[in-house]
Amino acid sequence: MSDKHLSTQFDAELSGISTRVMEMGGLVESQIRQAVYALSQFNVEVADQVAATEVRVNTMEVDIDREVSGIIARRQPTARDLRLLIAVSKATANLERVGDEAAKMARMVRGIIENGAPRSLPSHELAVAADMASALLRKALDAFARLDTSAALSILKEDDLIDQEFDGFVRKLITYMMEDPRMISASLDLLFLAKAIERIGDHSKNIAEQIIYIVKGADVRHSPMNEIESVVK
């Protein structure tokens, strides 16, 4: 078998596994959308669908990791190809955790509904933050597909906006609880929902960092923004 043919097969395997990551990402995105819809509409059935999807997400993570291990064993890749496979494994782990957060959100939504929480709670602001987190995840997946380091850098900066949204939401919830102690239980539920949304943004940031690792060969985790900008540019 010619080296060119082997190279073509390897490229096809790398392309195939990247496609699987995008499929998993799409599934996780749908979980976030459903969780937010369940909260905004007080819909238990939709919340239950999110939890049911979690099983599929977990299975995809295991399958993709198995494929990554098989490719490494067969091809013994080096340099950028090896970094890509390592990053794929880490990206799927982050996607699985996003799915966990979405499922956690759905379970909390079910609890809020079953406990008869008032619809007057500031859930709209939470939906806005969740939309921001979902959009950030979508951008991270798109950047991963294109290995776009400039887009990855933008994602790292945008994550700060979600953190600011979370801080503002916490302040609003504290005001609600101070004004009406009967709102404390339901407000705490929303606080945990907000924290789950913030973590979704964090996982999107992690995926963006892996893009820079693939392309530039630099591990920028926990690095200050000015150093990351220097690596990308």
C-alpha positions as CSV (number, residue, x, y, z in Angstrom):
1,M,0.0,0.0,0.0
2,S,1.5,3.4,-1.0
3,D,2.3,6.1,1.5
4,K,-0.1,8.4,-0.4
5,H,-2.9,5.9,0.1
6,L,-2.1,5.6,3.8
7,S,-2.0,9.4,4.1
8,T,-5.4,9.6,2.4
9,Q,-6.9,7.0,4.8
10,F,-5.5,8.8,7.8
11,D,-6.9,12.2,6.6
12,A,-10.3,10.5,6.2
13,E,-10.1,9.1,9.7
14,L,-9.2,12.5,11.2
15,S,-12.1,14.1,9.2
16,G,-14.5,11.5,10.4
17,I,-13.7,11.9,14.0
18,S,-13.9,15.7,13.8
19,T,-17.4,15.2,12.3
20,R,-18.4,13.0,15.2
21,V,-17.3,15.8,17.6
22,M,-19.6,18.3,15.7
23,E,-22.5,15.8,15.9
24,M,-21.9,15.5,19.7
25,G,-21.8,19.3,20.0
26,G,-25.0,19.7,18.1
27,L,-26.7,17.2,20.5
28,V,-25.4,19.1,23.5
29,E,-26.6,22.4,22.0
30,S,-30.1,21.0,21.7
31,Q,-30.0,20.0,25.4
32,I,-29.2,23.6,26.4
33,R,-32.0,25.0,24.2
34,Q,-34.5,22.5,25.6
35,A,-33.5,23.2,29.2
36,V,-34.0,26.9,28.7
37,Y,-37.3,26.4,27.0
38,A,-38.5,24.1,29.8
39,L,-37.7,26.9,32.3
40,S,-39.3,29.7,30.3
41,Q,-42.4,27.7,29.6
42,F,-42.5,25.7,32.9
43,N,-42.6,22.5,30.8
44,V,-41.8,19.3,32.7
45,E,-42.0,17.1,29.6
46,V,-39.3,19.1,27.8
47,A,-37.1,19.0,30.9
48,D,-37.4,15.2,30.9
49,Q,-36.3,15.0,27.3
50,V,-33.0,16.8,28.2
51,A,-32.3,14.1,30.8
52,A,-33.0,11.3,28.4
53,T,-30.6,12.8,25.8
54,E,-27.8,12.7,28.4
55,V,-27.4,8.9,27.8
56,R,-26.7,9.5,24.1
57,V,-24.2,12.2,24.8
58,N,-22.3,9.9,27.3
59,T,-22.3,7.1,24.7
60,M,-20.9,9.4,22.1
61,E,-18.0,10.5,24.4
62,V,-17.0,6.8,25.0
63,D,-17.3,6.0,21.3
64,I,-15.1,9.0,20.2
65,D,-12.5,8.2,22.8
66,R,-12.4,4.6,21.6
67,E,-11.9,5.9,18.0
68,V,-9.1,8.3,19.1
69,S,-7.3,5.5,20.9
70,G,-7.6,3.2,17.9
71,I,-6.2,5.9,15.5
72,I,-3.3,6.6,17.8
73,A,-2.5,2.9,18.1
74,R,-2.7,2.3,14.3
75,R,-1.1,5.5,12.9
76,Q,1.2,6.6,15.7
77,P,0.7,10.2,14.7
78,T,3.2,13.0,15.6
79,A,3.2,16.8,15.9
80,R,-0.1,18.5,14.8
81,D,-2.0,15.3,14.1
82,L,-1.3,14.0,17.6
83,R,-2.2,17.4,19.1
84,L,-5.5,17.2,17.1
85,L,-6.4,13.8,18.5
86,I,-5.5,14.8,22.1
87,A,-7.6,17.9,21.6
88,V,-10.5,15.9,20.3
89,S,-10.5,13.8,23.4
90,K,-10.4,16.8,25.6
91,A,-13.1,18.6,23.6
92,T,-15.5,15.6,23.9
93,A,-14.9,15.5,27.6
94,N,-15.9,19.2,27.8
95,L,-19.0,18.6,25.7
96,E,-20.0,15.7,27.9
97,R,-19.7,18.0,30.9
98,V,-21.8,20.6,29.1
99,G,-24.4,17.9,28.6
100,D,-24.2,17.1,32.3
101,E,-24.8,20.8,33.1
102,A,-27.8,20.9,30.8
103,A,-29.2,17.7,32.4
104,K,-28.7,19.2,35.8
105,M,-30.5,22.4,34.7
106,A,-33.4,20.2,33.5
107,R,-33.6,18.4,36.8
108,M,-33.6,21.8,38.6
109,V,-36.3,23.1,36.3
110,R,-38.5,20.1,37.1
111,G,-37.9,20.7,40.9
112,I,-38.8,24.4,40.5
113,I,-42.1,23.5,38.7
114,E,-43.0,20.8,41.1
115,N,-42.4,23.0,44.1
116,G,-44.8,25.6,42.7
117,A,-42.3,28.4,42.3
118,P,-43.9,31.7,41.1
119,R,-43.4,32.6,37.5
120,S,-42.5,36.2,38.6
121,L,-39.0,35.0,39.4
122,P,-36.4,36.6,37.1
123,S,-36.0,33.6,34.8
124,H,-36.0,35.8,31.7
125,E,-32.5,37.1,32.6
126,L,-31.4,33.5,33.1
127,A,-32.7,32.6,29.6
128,V,-30.6,35.5,28.1
129,A,-27.5,34.2,29.9
130,A,-28.2,30.7,28.6
131,D,-28.6,31.9,25.1
132,M,-25.2,33.6,25.4
133,A,-23.6,30.4,26.7
134,S,-25.2,28.4,23.9
135,A,-24.0,30.8,21.3
136,L,-20.5,30.7,22.7
137,L,-20.5,26.9,22.5
138,R,-21.7,27.1,18.9
139,K,-18.8,29.5,18.1
140,A,-16.4,27.2,19.8
141,L,-17.5,24.2,17.7
142,D,-17.4,26.2,14.5
143,A,-13.9,27.5,15.4
144,F,-12.8,23.9,16.2
145,A,-14.1,22.7,12.8
146,R,-12.1,25.4,11.0
147,L,-9.2,25.4,13.5
148,D,-9.6,29.2,13.6
149,T,-7.3,30.6,16.3
150,S,-8.6,34.2,15.9
151,A,-12.1,33.0,16.6
152,A,-10.8,31.0,19.6
153,L,-9.2,34.1,21.0
154,S,-12.5,36.0,20.6
155,I,-14.3,33.2,22.5
156,L,-11.9,33.4,25.4
157,K,-12.7,37.1,25.7
158,E,-16.5,36.6,25.4
159,D,-16.6,34.2,28.3
160,D,-16.0,37.2,30.5
161,L,-19.3,38.6,29.4
162,I,-21.1,35.5,30.7
163,D,-19.3,35.8,34.0
164,Q,-20.5,39.4,34.3
165,E,-24.0,38.3,33.4
166,F,-23.8,35.7,36.2
167,D,-22.6,38.3,38.8
168,G,-25.4,40.7,37.9
169,F,-28.0,37.9,38.1
170,V,-26.7,36.9,41.6
171,R,-27.1,40.5,42.8
172,K,-30.7,40.5,41.5
173,L,-31.5,37.3,43.2
174,I,-30.1,38.6,46.5
175,T,-32.4,41.6,46.2
176,Y,-35.4,39.3,45.6
177,M,-34.6,37.2,48.7
178,M,-34.1,40.2,50.9
179,E,-37.4,41.7,49.8
180,D,-39.4,38.5,50.3
181,P,-37.9,35.7,52.3
182,R,-40.6,33.3,50.8
183,M,-38.6,33.6,47.6
184,I,-35.4,32.2,49.1
185,S,-35.9,28.5,48.2
186,A,-36.9,29.2,44.5
187,S,-34.2,31.9,44.2
188,L,-31.5,29.4,45.3
189,D,-32.7,27.0,42.7
190,L,-32.3,29.7,40.0
191,L,-28.8,30.5,41.5
192,F,-27.7,26.9,40.9
193,L,-29.2,27.1,37.4
194,A,-27.2,30.3,36.7
195,K,-24.0,28.6,38.0
196,A,-24.6,25.7,35.5
197,I,-24.9,28.2,32.7
198,E,-21.7,29.9,33.7
199,R,-19.9,26.5,33.6
200,I,-21.2,25.9,30.1
201,G,-19.3,29.1,29.1
202,D,-16.2,27.8,30.9
203,H,-16.3,24.5,28.9
204,S,-16.6,26.5,25.7
205,K,-13.5,28.4,26.7
206,N,-11.7,25.1,27.3
207,I,-12.5,24.0,23.7
208,A,-11.2,27.3,22.4
209,E,-8.0,26.8,24.2
210,Q,-7.6,23.4,22.6
211,I,-7.9,25.0,19.2
212,I,-4.8,27.2,20.0
213,Y,-3.0,24.1,21.2
214,I,-3.7,22.2,18.0
215,V,-2.6,25.0,15.7
216,K,0.2,26.7,17.7
217,G,1.4,23.8,19.8
218,A,1.1,26.0,22.9
219,D,-0.8,25.2,26.1
220,V,-2.5,28.5,27.0
221,R,-4.6,27.2,29.9
222,H,-4.5,29.5,32.9
223,S,-2.4,32.0,30.9
224,P,-3.1,35.8,31.0
225,M,-4.9,37.2,28.0
226,N,-1.9,39.2,26.8
227,E,0.2,36.0,26.6
228,I,-2.5,34.2,24.7
229,E,-2.8,37.1,22.3
230,S,0.9,37.0,21.7
231,V,0.7,33.2,20.9
232,V,-2.2,33.6,18.5
233,K,-0.7,36.7,16.7
